[in-house]
Amino acid sequence: MLALLKRNLFIIIIFLFTISLGFVTFLTFIDKSFIQLNEDNLQILLFFNIILLLIFFLLIFIDVKNSIKNNINVRGSIANRKYIISFALFTLIPSLLIAIFSLFIFSFALEKYFDKKITTAVNNSYEIAKNYVDEKKNKIESEIILIAFDLNKYSKLLKNEPKRYQAILNTQRLLRDIDQLHLIDGDGNLIISAINSPYKKIEDRAIKMVIDDDRPLKIINTYEKKSAAVIKLTNYENTYLYVLKFLDKNISNYLIESEEAINFYYTVENQSFGIRVSFAIIYIALVTLLLFLSITIAIRFSSRFFVSINNLITASEKIGKGNLETKVPELKTDREMELLNKNFNLMTERLRNQQEKLLTSERHEAWENVARKLAHEIKNPLTPIQLTIDNLKTKYLENIDENKKNNYMQNLQTILKQIKQIENLVNEFSDFARMPKPLMKKNNLNKVIQENINLINKLDGTININLINHLSKEVILNFDYEQFNRVFFNLIKNSLESIQEKAKKANKINKKINIELRQRRDYINVNLIDTGIGFKDKQAKELIRPYYTTKQKGTGLGLSIVDKIISDHNGSIKFLNHKNGAKIQIIIPIK
């Protein structure tokens, strides 16, 4: 999932910008944003919303198109596309239905929000609070006129009898049910206050408004929860009466809240269309992103699944045509698909091994028949030829001149020598044709190899032959001791002869044969590596073919017999070129 988000980082960024701008637009329509609510700002916001939404759609379209092209443009894509389209439709249809239903519910709720009854209730609620404030405001206006009338009658007491005047002020405050009563000068400085009337300086502009006007000035401050009034006292010099009446705390708060609510209410009502548009933009962006993620994930998972299926289809077709070398790429996918691919490859490998064994068995059987017939056909005339030579030697030798006897005997010896070679060849043919089934017993592989190394060392002590056992113990396997003895004698001897042949052409070579023992799963690998002349590519494929040889006096049966013995033991042998020589790899099953 994290990788998917990284691949589509730019789309995610555009989506976040679109959503953020949608919310800012929505808040601006309801006048709750940091952007001022006016027609120009709303038009700019909506324009950028539409541009970002179109860019968002375009990026999603391009990404989905590329994903389909890269991940589904393979064999079997018809089924893949069918699954992708089905998945997309099953995601799209509910998303569209939910989007339409949500927008309908939102519009319906918005309409109900502006229902006549609700509008009436909002207005009435505000009017009740407003009437209460107006009542307090009008009352403070009438009370200040009465207080000013009474205080004008006692203007002389302010200087002459201040204590009595103070009592009059206190009485006026209690009688008129006023919270605070003050006398102030033209600069707003306090002259005298009634009891329990802490003074907070009045605004200068309020005094300026009543300097030349005998009428009272009403001051109302809902946020400070007070109603006040100021009036000029005509019988005093530069003196003003300032009275305050505090509003009920709950009513005042209610008025503030009601005023804010009614302003918000009518703002929303005036911008209802824009609110629907911004809500639709936000919802469309969210639904589109979720739909895009669903389709993208579906493409990834479907392609991941169908790539393996397509590989299996292609591989099975090739195998059906006889190509058992085919393998399914082991991709990183679901565990079950990985197991299926692995088992498929194991199956093809076993089929190939069985085919190779079958072909090898048939080839050996065919060559055995050929060898048997050749041995029979060649052996039959050898006896008469041998008898004829004996007759020639006994009957005609005396009749030949002394000068020609030596030549005569040399010719007979040559014929006898060639007959001997033919007999040896016939015997090898017979051995190849009569190769017995292996007698399986528990034997020590290390011991067999070491005995043959010791034997070959007697033929040429200048060649360094090493047995390198990479296992922690000796290798005990089921095999025919005599046949394996023949295998390793033949192979080590061939390597020795190859090094000797190379030494004739080059003065200084590293005469070395390494025999390594390793274990790979349920198999033992025996690697024979020499520094001889190596194999040519063409010869390496034909070395095990009976009667094929690169030696002047070879019969071409040695490696064929080796191959047959290894095959009878359910193993395999490979002839490979190495750095400065050759490598023979024998694979023998442990069980």
Beta strands, then each sheet from edge to edge (+ up, - down):
strand 1: 180-184
strand 2: 190-193
strand 3: 217-221
strand 4: 226-232
strand 5: 240-246
strand 6: 441-444
strand 7: 464-469
strand 8: 476-479
strand 9: 512-520
strand 10: 523-530
strand 11: 572-578
strand 12: 581-589
sheet 1: 2+ 1- 5+ 4- 3+
sheet 2: 6+ 8-
sheet 3: 7+ 9+ 10- 12+ 11-
end
